[in-house]
Amino acid sequence: MPRLIPFRLVAACALALVLFAAVAVSASAGPKKSPAMDPLVFLRVVGKGGKVLTEEGLTATTVAVKTSPKASCFGAGTAGSGKSVTIKGATALGALAQASKSTAALRPLLITDAFDFGLGICGVGSSKVSGKASWYLKVNHKGATVSGDAVKLKAGDEVLWDLAPSYPYPNELDLEAPDSADSGVPFQVRVVSYDEKGRAKPVAGAKIGGAASAVTGADGSATITLSPATTDYEVLSATHGKDIPAPAAPVYVCAASPCPVPSTK
């Protein structure tokens, strides 16, 4: 069975190849300056009920998106015009719009152009704003203070869109796990949560799901033991109350020790 390579690892490898190619072109072309490259970023979208709509790496660039008359979640007179708008450069909303072109779960995007300060978002796929809910944007674990089309991205940025049920926004979980583990040999994972300002703290009582289940202690850690499985990877998860669930953490499982480095081919 093909290996499930973590999207961050795939994106990092792709970025390295792009950088290598740019250096090679620069070296062969002499003193000419290389053109700016669009950054490779990591996008995660969590919809209604904590459902993960996508986790993917993509190259963020300028993108056109159509606004929607159905995007009226901000009140009377705030619906989109229905016109197409261009989101220039690498931005958080642009990355979402770009991903929606190839990821069905992100369609339709309900975006409004009714405001002077930037574009607003009411819906992503079947996850739509209602009541006190709103779309919460974080980049590198910090809450955004401007509209998503004004949040500029650089290579390696992690973008999170979450349909938060109300304000104050929930904390964001992250699961720290090794890339590989020997089957039958215990190892530790750790869960931390990030608040709106990007401050991290360990999470006690977080539930670890996957091939082996566990609950974290006061320091946010839990001990996991994986048995030989039918796939090369075991995908671990972490949840805790109303916090935004952690990204999937694939762990390469080795039947023999020591564990070899997983191939990206």
Phi, psi and omega in degrees: 000137180300147180282142174272105181272129180305138185297330178293322180292316179299314181296320180296318179296318179297319179297319180298320179293320179296316180297319179299316180297320181295319178296318180297316179296318180298319182293322183280338184268359179082215187281359181296141180283134179289146177292152179296139181263144174291137185283147173270124184232170181243121184248134176226131180234124180243120185263205184301136178070019179076016180284128179280119181271328175196152168221110186205154172261142180206161176271117183276130182207179178299139183212147176261140180218145181267131176282167188228132174297345178275353180274077185239023186291347181271001178119177182301136177081010182249009181291157179291157182282340185091356180277159175275136177235154179254124177265108188276138176077187180271108182228166181293319179287324177298320178297319178295314180297320180295316180296328182295338181290336181241352182244107187299327183296344181266001182251144359277155170270127177257101185240139178245143177248028186282348187252149178285331186280349179149182181280145176247154182236131181248334184206146174228110184061228180275359180264105185239149178292134174207151180061233182268002183289156176200158178278123184256129182245130174229143174233122184054042174077001180252136179294139179283146180250001177229172180295155186300330180282353177256357180273104182281143183246153174231169184303134177089356180294145176251120185251127178238124169250127182226132175278092183283135183292334180190176174254141004292151184290151178288158175286160181254125179273150172222135181254116179266117182218153178291157177289333182215158180206147176280135179297137179082357181252122181297145174213164184256146169237163182218139179244129175236159175238144179249129176277188185296334180269003178085014179276131185258147173211151179292150183246118174271141177084010176287141181265124176265124180245164181135213180294330178230135181254150180198170177232135183286151178270194184300330180270008179083002185259155174213152180258130184239143172230123181257135177266162177306134185236175181279348178239162180287336182241143167249131183259117181264153179224165178217131177227154179201103177054231182267005178296154176293124184300152182288153173300152177301139181239093178287131179241123179289124184258126182253132178282337181235151179255146357282158183287125179284162177286127181296143179279146176261006181279000000 
